[in-house]
Amino acid sequence: MPETGISNLLPVNPEINLVFTKHNDNPVTIIWDRGDKISFNRWYLAWEINLNKIYKQKIPKSATMRVYIDFFKNALDVRNLALNPYAGKALISPTLDLVINYGNPVIDQTFTLEIILRIV
């Protein structure tokens, strides 16, 4: 019987947009946009990129890909981030900012203190 490897599989576009791997307690995570087309090609992932589409943009840029090294400890946390993007909170306006020692975290015996009113 001939050897079968990953190159014998049909091109796959996974339904989840992440890879999480951990070797010797060193996790590496890659999260990409859900609309990207990828395939497994031997021992690596290959992204299909339309260079014409990127070239026609006013500011040429490709889709976002995030890489996290030694950040997540398990795949469940990665999955939650990839499938449930954080939308953020609505800004509260006006706000008060407290700035100590001009933003320098090292405080001497004497320091300056500012209260800044920010209107968004």
C-alpha positions as semicolon CSV with decimal commas, in nm:
position;residue;x (nm);y (nm);z (nm)
1;M;0,000;0,000;0,000
2;P;0,145;0,343;-0,094
3;E;0,219;0,600;0,173
4;T;-0,052;0,858;0,228
5;G;0,032;1,207;0,348
6;I;-0,125;1,546;0,387
7;S;-0,045;1,626;0,022
8;N;-0,295;1,353;-0,080
9;L;-0,586;1,533;0,086
10;L;-0,821;1,755;-0,108
11;P;-0,774;2,132;-0,065
12;V;-0,943;2,231;0,259
13;N;-1,077;2,565;0,377
14;P;-1,117;2,514;0,751
15;E;-1,429;2,648;0,916
16;I;-1,234;2,796;1,203
17;N;-0,979;3,072;1,148
18;L;-0,703;2,976;1,390
19;V;-0,407;2,755;1,458
20;F;-0,291;2,685;1,814
21;T;0,018;2,481;1,882
22;K;0,218;2,416;2,196
23;H;0,563;2,261;2,221
24;N;0,758;2,242;2,547
25;D;0,502;2,473;2,712
26;N;0,563;2,743;2,445
27;P;0,229;2,819;2,276
28;V;0,204;2,985;1,935
29;T;-0,126;3,110;1,793
30;I;-0,221;3,242;1,449
31;I;-0,564;3,400;1,386
32;W;-0,665;3,521;1,040
33;D;-0,973;3,685;0,886
34;R;-1,261;3,442;0,835
35;G;-1,294;3,529;0,466
36;D;-0,938;3,423;0,379
37;K;-0,897;3,113;0,166
38;I;-0,629;2,880;0,297
39;S;-0,513;2,531;0,219
40;F;-0,282;2,279;0,377
41;N;0,019;2,223;0,155
42;R;0,249;1,949;0,284
43;W;0,368;2,076;0,624
44;Y;0,254;2,437;0,605
45;L;-0,055;2,652;0,557
46;A;-0,093;2,846;0,233
47;W;-0,306;3,162;0,203
48;E;-0,463;3,253;-0,131
49;I;-0,404;3,625;-0,185
50;N;-0,546;3,828;-0,473
51;L;-0,264;4,071;-0,549
52;N;-0,474;4,260;-0,808
53;K;-0,733;4,340;-0,542
54;I;-0,464;4,466;-0,304
55;Y;-0,293;4,670;-0,577
56;K;-0,619;4,851;-0,667
57;Q;-0,674;4,975;-0,310
58;K;-0,598;5,339;-0,232
59;I;-0,367;5,222;0,047
60;P;-0,255;4,869;-0,046
61;K;-0,288;4,630;0,246
62;S;-0,363;4,264;0,288
63;A;-0,603;4,104;0,532
64;T;-0,512;4,104;0,900
65;M;-0,328;3,810;1,049
66;R;-0,248;3,809;1,420
67;V;0,035;3,603;1,569
68;Y;0,062;3,549;1,944
69;I;0,373;3,390;2,095
70;D;0,360;3,260;2,452
71;F;0,032;3,442;2,517
72;F;-0,253;3,188;2,527
73;K;-0,224;2,880;2,745
74;N;-0,504;2,674;2,585
75;A;-0,692;2,642;2,257
76;L;-1,030;2,728;2,411
77;D;-0,919;3,086;2,489
78;V;-0,788;3,121;2,132
79;R;-1,116;2,988;1,991
80;N;-1,317;3,234;2,199
81;L;-1,110;3,526;2,067
82;A;-1,123;3,409;1,703
83;L;-1,499;3,345;1,699
84;N;-1,615;3,626;1,927
85;P;-1,426;3,943;1,839
86;Y;-1,431;4,204;2,112
87;A;-1,633;4,506;1,998
88;G;-1,519;4,733;2,279
89;K;-1,723;4,956;2,504
90;A;-1,884;5,284;2,410
91;L;-1,677;5,580;2,519
92;I;-1,807;5,777;2,811
93;S;-1,775;6,148;2,762
94;P;-1,657;6,360;2,931
95;T;-1,393;6,171;3,127
96;L;-1,136;6,270;3,382
97;D;-0,778;6,145;3,352
98;L;-0,542;6,143;3,645
99;V;-0,177;6,183;3,538
100;I;0,091;6,138;3,800
101;N;0,453;6,247;3,747
102;Y;0,388;6,331;3,376
103;G;0,304;5,968;3,308
104;N;0,635;5,839;3,440
105;P;0,564;5,527;3,652
106;V;0,871;5,584;3,871
107;I;0,772;5,815;4,156
108;D;1,017;6,003;4,373
109;Q;0,933;6,159;4,706
110;T;0,781;6,458;4,528
111;F;0,573;6,439;4,210
112;T;0,327;6,638;4,003
113;L;-0,039;6,555;3,972
114;E;-0,269;6,658;3,684
115;I;-0,641;6,612;3,635
116;I;-0,738;6,640;3,269
117;L;-1,095;6,679;3,145
118;R;-1,137;6,498;2,811
119;I;-1,442;6,564;2,598
120;V;-1,488;6,317;2,314
